[in-house]
Amino acid sequence: MEIAVRGVNEADSLLNVQLNRITNNDRLAKFRFVKRAVSNDEAIRDDFFHSLFNAQNRRPEPWVTEALRYFNHPLRSAHSIHYLTASLDLLPEIQQTGDIFFPKMWLDATLWGHSSPEAAKLVSDWLNSHPLVSENLKNKLKQSADMLFRNNK
C-alpha cells in the first residue's frame, strides 16, 4: 500500500497484481477496503472517506484505522486536511457506535500525518467550538494532537 502513497509509477497496477495473488478471503476483503484509501485517484479516496459516515462502513475497526493512516499519510496531508474537521465531527458518533478503544485509534490515525499550522488551528478551533463534547473525548483528542500542537507553538 505504501507504494501508492509514495506515488510509485504504476502503483495501481502493482496493487492489482497483489490483489489477484491474495487467496485468503479475509485478507482480500481487507486489501480491497484499504486500497480505496491509498488510491492515486482523489475521487476514490473521497468516496472512501465519505463511506465512513455510515457506521456499518467503519468495521472492522482495525481495517478502518489502517486505511485512515494511509489516507492521512504525511505525503497526502495536503489533500486529507480538508477532511480533518469532518473526522473530528464524527468523533462523538464513533464513541457511541464503536469499541471503547476506537475513538483514540481514530484520532491517532487521523492526526498522525498532519504537522501544519493549519491542521493545529483546525483541531484547536474544533475543541473550542464543541464545548458539549465529553471531557473524555476532548482529552483523547488533546493526547492525539499533542505532537501537532508542540510542532506549532
C-alpha positions in Angstrom: 0.0 0.0 0.0 2.9 2.3 0.8 3.9 2.3 -2.9 0.7 4.0 -3.8 1.0 6.7 -1.2 4.6 7.4 -2.3 3.5 7.9 -5.9 5.4 5.0 -7.4 4.8 4.7 -11.1 2.2 2.1 -11.9 1.3 1.7 -8.3 -2.3 0.9 -9.1 -1.1 -1.9 -11.5 1.2 -3.3 -8.8 -1.6 -3.3 -6.2 -3.9 -5.0 -8.7 -1.3 -7.7 -9.2 -1.1 -8.1 -5.4 -4.9 -8.2 -5.2 -5.0 -11.1 -7.7 -2.4 -13.1 -5.7 -4.4 -13.0 -2.4 -6.2 -16.2 -1.8 -7.5 -15.7 1.8 -10.9 -14.2 1.7 -10.4 -12.1 4.8 -7.1 -10.7 3.6 -8.7 -10.0 0.2 -11.6 -8.1 1.8 -9.1 -6.1 3.9 -6.9 -5.3 0.9 -9.9 -4.1 -1.1 -11.1 -1.9 1.8 -7.7 -0.3 2.5 -6.8 0.1 -1.2 -9.5 2.7 -1.7 -7.8 4.9 0.9 -4.4 4.8 -0.9 -5.7 5.3 -4.4 -4.0 7.9 -6.6 -7.5 8.9 -7.7 -8.7 11.6 -5.3 -12.3 10.8 -6.2 -11.9 7.3 -4.9 -10.2 8.5 -1.8 -13.0 11.0 -1.3 -15.6 8.2 -1.7 -13.7 6.1 0.8 -13.8 8.9 3.4 -17.5 9.7 2.8 -18.3 6.0 3.2 -17.1 6.2 6.8 -20.1 8.4 7.6 -22.1 5.2 7.7 -21.3 3.3 11.0 -21.6 0.0 9.2 -18.7 1.0 7.0 -16.5 1.6 10.0 -16.0 -2.1 10.6 -13.8 -3.9 11.2 -12.2 -1.1 13.1 -8.6 -2.2 12.6 -9.1 -2.0 8.9 -10.5 1.5 9.2 -7.6 2.5 11.4 -5.1 1.2 8.8 -6.9 2.9 6.0 -7.1 6.2 7.8 -3.4 6.1 8.5 -2.8 5.8 4.7 -5.5 8.4 4.0 -3.8 10.9 6.4 -0.3 10.0 5.4 2.1 13.0 5.6 2.6 12.8 1.8 -1.2 13.1 1.4 -1.8 15.6 4.2 -2.4 18.5 1.7 -5.5 16.6 0.5 -6.6 15.0 3.7 -6.5 18.2 5.7 -9.8 19.1 4.0 -11.4 16.1 5.9 -9.9 16.9 9.3 -12.9 18.8 10.7 -15.3 16.1 9.3 -13.2 13.4 11.0 -13.4 15.3 14.3 -17.2 15.8 13.8 -17.6 12.1 13.7 -15.9 11.5 17.0 -19.0 11.5 19.3 -20.8 9.1 17.0 -17.7 6.9 16.8 -17.7 6.8 20.6 -21.3 5.7 20.7 -21.1 3.1 17.9 -17.6 1.7 18.2 -15.4 -0.2 20.5 -14.1 1.5 23.7 -10.7 2.0 22.1 -11.8 3.1 18.7 -12.1 6.8 19.3 -8.4 7.0 20.3 -7.4 4.8 17.3 -9.5 7.0 15.0 -7.8 10.2 16.3 -4.3 8.8 16.2 -4.8 7.6 12.6 -6.4 10.9 11.6 -3.8 13.2 13.1 -0.6 11.4 12.7 0.2 12.7 9.2 -0.6 16.3 9.9 2.0 18.8 11.1 1.0 22.1 9.6 -0.2 25.2 11.5 -3.4 25.0 9.6 -4.1 21.5 11.0 -3.2 22.6 14.5 -5.6 25.6 14.1 -8.4 23.3 12.8 -8.1 21.0 15.8 -7.9 23.9 18.3 -10.9 25.6 16.7 -12.8 22.3 16.8 -12.1 21.9 20.5 -13.2 25.5 21.2 -16.4 25.2 19.2 -17.6 22.0 20.8 -18.0 22.7 24.5 -20.5 20.0 25.0 -18.2 17.1 23.9 -17.3 15.0 26.9 -14.0 15.7 28.7 -13.0 12.1 27.9 -13.2 12.7 24.2 -11.5 16.1 24.5 -8.7 14.6 26.4 -8.2 11.9 23.8 -8.1 14.5 21.1 -5.6 16.6 23.0 -3.4 13.5 23.6 -3.6 12.5 19.9 -2.9 16.1 18.8 0.0 16.6 21.3 2.8 16.5 18.7 0.8 18.6 16.3 0.4 21.3 18.9 4.0 21.0 20.0 5.3 21.4 16.5 3.2 24.6 16.0 3.9 26.6 19.2 
